[in-house]
Amino acid sequence: MKFKLIVLLQIALVFSSCSKNVNSKHIILKDGHLNSEIFRDLEKEELILLSGYLYVYGNECDGSSDKIKCKLLKKLKIDDECNKQHIKTLKKWFKNDVIMSLKLQKCPVLPVKFAIQNKIEKIIINRENDTISITIKVIGMNVAQEKHWNIEQTYRYLINNNSFIKLKN
């Protein structure tokens, strides 16, 4: 009985040492305030998650844009969201997320002056060891159809072998 207990404890120790002991909450954007200083504290996985959700939401950036999304992309050093290397990285990390994988098939960037406009209002990234979540709030409008939306969602993932596995909320 003692032997089994020792073996189980050793196995538990091996698995616990494999996971990263990281607990953090990063408020990147809230109430119109962009926390530019936070980027020095973000881990690789957090940066990739953020760039994935910036890819999905918002309109494209041009050289003169002062949109929050464009400022965030500059901080991430992403000049072109549709760059093949950027897409390849996102596809690798989101390969287990069916919806995100579909969105990565065709660059969804909406033109700067398109009738549909999205504005990112809030982004918070939480990390508890190998679980990471992003809360994002987007308001938008479709001028041609006179429709408006206000979406706030939290997406949770398990980090596993340089990829994200989407978890149910």
C-alpha positions as CSV (number, residue, x, y, z in Angstrom):
1,M,0.0,0.0,0.0
2,K,2.8,2.4,0.9
3,F,4.5,1.7,-2.5
4,K,1.4,2.6,-4.4
5,L,1.0,5.8,-2.5
6,I,4.6,6.8,-3.1
7,V,4.3,6.0,-6.9
8,L,1.0,8.1,-7.0
9,L,2.7,11.0,-5.3
10,Q,5.7,10.8,-7.7
11,I,3.3,10.8,-10.7
12,A,1.4,13.8,-9.2
13,L,4.7,15.6,-8.7
14,V,5.8,15.0,-12.3
15,F,2.6,16.3,-13.7
16,S,2.4,19.3,-11.4
17,S,6.0,20.3,-12.3
18,C,5.0,20.2,-16.0
19,S,2.4,22.9,-15.6
20,K,3.4,26.5,-15.4
21,N,2.6,28.2,-12.1
22,V,1.2,31.4,-13.4
23,N,-1.7,33.4,-11.9
24,S,-2.3,36.8,-13.3
25,K,-5.0,39.2,-14.4
26,H,-4.2,41.7,-17.1
27,I,-6.6,44.5,-17.7
28,I,-5.5,45.6,-21.2
29,L,-8.4,47.8,-22.0
30,K,-11.2,49.1,-19.9
31,D,-13.4,52.2,-19.9
32,G,-11.6,53.5,-22.9
33,H,-8.2,53.3,-21.2
34,L,-5.5,51.3,-22.9
35,N,-2.9,50.0,-20.4
36,S,0.2,50.2,-22.6
37,E,2.5,49.2,-19.8
38,I,1.0,45.7,-19.5
39,F,2.7,44.4,-22.6
40,R,6.0,43.9,-20.9
41,D,4.3,41.5,-18.4
42,L,2.3,39.4,-20.9
43,E,3.5,35.8,-21.5
44,K,3.8,34.4,-25.1
45,E,0.5,32.5,-24.7
46,E,-1.3,35.7,-23.6
47,L,0.0,37.6,-26.5
48,I,-1.1,35.0,-29.0
49,L,-4.5,34.8,-27.5
50,L,-4.9,38.5,-27.7
51,S,-3.7,38.7,-31.3
52,G,-6.2,35.9,-32.2
53,Y,-9.1,37.9,-30.8
54,L,-7.9,41.1,-32.4
55,Y,-7.9,39.3,-35.7
56,V,-11.5,38.3,-35.3
57,Y,-12.9,41.6,-34.0
58,G,-12.6,45.1,-35.3
59,N,-11.9,46.7,-38.6
60,E,-8.6,46.9,-40.5
61,C,-6.0,49.5,-39.7
62,D,-4.5,52.1,-42.0
63,G,-1.5,54.3,-41.3
64,S,-3.5,57.1,-39.8
65,S,-5.8,55.1,-37.6
66,D,-6.0,55.9,-33.9
67,K,-8.4,53.0,-33.1
68,I,-7.7,50.9,-30.0
69,K,-7.3,47.8,-32.1
70,C,-4.6,49.5,-34.2
71,K,-2.8,50.7,-31.1
72,L,-2.9,47.1,-29.7
73,L,-1.5,45.7,-33.0
74,K,1.3,48.2,-32.9
75,K,2.2,47.1,-29.3
76,L,2.1,43.4,-30.5
77,K,4.4,44.5,-33.5
78,I,1.8,43.1,-36.0
79,D,1.9,45.3,-39.1
80,D,-0.4,43.0,-41.2
81,E,-3.0,40.7,-39.6
82,C,-3.2,38.7,-42.8
83,N,0.5,38.1,-42.9
84,K,1.1,34.4,-43.7
85,Q,3.4,33.8,-40.7
86,H,0.9,35.5,-38.3
87,I,-1.9,33.3,-39.7
88,K,0.3,30.2,-39.4
89,T,1.0,30.9,-35.8
90,L,-2.7,31.5,-35.0
91,K,-3.7,28.3,-36.9
92,K,-1.2,26.3,-34.8
93,W,-2.4,27.7,-31.5
94,F,-6.1,27.5,-32.3
95,K,-6.1,24.2,-34.2
96,N,-8.4,22.7,-31.6
97,D,-11.0,25.5,-31.8
98,V,-13.3,24.7,-34.7
99,I,-14.9,28.2,-34.9
100,M,-11.6,30.0,-34.7
101,S,-10.0,27.6,-37.2
102,L,-12.8,28.5,-39.7
103,K,-12.3,32.2,-39.1
104,L,-8.6,31.7,-39.9
105,Q,-9.3,30.3,-43.4
106,K,-10.0,33.8,-44.8
107,C,-8.7,37.0,-43.3
108,P,-11.9,38.7,-42.0
109,V,-10.5,42.2,-41.8
110,L,-13.3,44.6,-42.5
111,P,-12.2,47.7,-44.5
112,V,-11.6,50.9,-42.6
113,K,-14.6,52.7,-44.1
114,F,-16.9,49.6,-44.4
115,A,-20.6,49.9,-43.5
116,I,-20.0,47.5,-40.6
117,Q,-17.8,48.9,-37.9
118,N,-16.7,47.2,-34.7
119,K,-15.1,48.9,-31.7
120,I,-13.3,47.1,-28.9
121,E,-14.3,48.4,-25.5
122,K,-12.7,46.0,-23.0
123,I,-10.1,43.3,-23.0
124,I,-9.1,41.4,-19.8
125,I,-6.8,38.3,-19.8
126,N,-6.8,36.0,-16.8
127,R,-4.3,33.2,-16.3
128,E,-4.5,30.4,-13.8
129,N,-1.6,28.0,-14.5
130,D,-2.5,26.3,-17.7
131,T,-5.9,27.9,-18.1
132,I,-6.2,31.2,-19.8
133,S,-9.2,33.3,-20.6
134,I,-10.0,36.5,-22.5
135,T,-12.9,38.7,-21.8
136,I,-13.7,41.0,-24.7
137,K,-16.4,43.6,-25.2
138,V,-17.2,44.8,-28.7
139,I,-19.8,47.4,-29.8
140,G,-20.6,47.7,-33.4
141,M,-23.0,48.9,-36.0
142,N,-24.1,48.1,-39.5
143,V,-24.9,51.5,-40.9
144,A,-26.6,50.1,-44.1
145,Q,-29.0,48.0,-42.1
146,E,-29.3,50.3,-39.1
147,K,-28.3,47.5,-36.6
148,H,-26.3,47.8,-33.5
149,W,-24.7,45.2,-31.1
150,N,-23.0,45.2,-27.8
151,I,-21.2,41.9,-27.1
152,E,-19.3,40.9,-24.0
153,Q,-18.0,37.4,-23.8
154,T,-15.4,35.4,-22.0
155,Y,-13.5,32.6,-23.8
156,R,-11.6,30.0,-21.8
157,Y,-8.8,27.8,-23.0
158,L,-6.5,25.1,-21.7
159,I,-2.9,25.6,-22.8
160,N,-1.6,22.2,-24.1
161,N,1.6,21.6,-26.2
162,N,1.7,25.0,-27.8
163,S,-2.0,25.1,-28.6
164,F,-5.3,26.2,-27.0
165,I,-8.1,23.8,-26.2
166,K,-11.3,25.7,-25.8
167,L,-13.2,25.0,-22.6
168,K,-16.9,25.4,-22.0
169,N,-17.8,28.5,-19.9
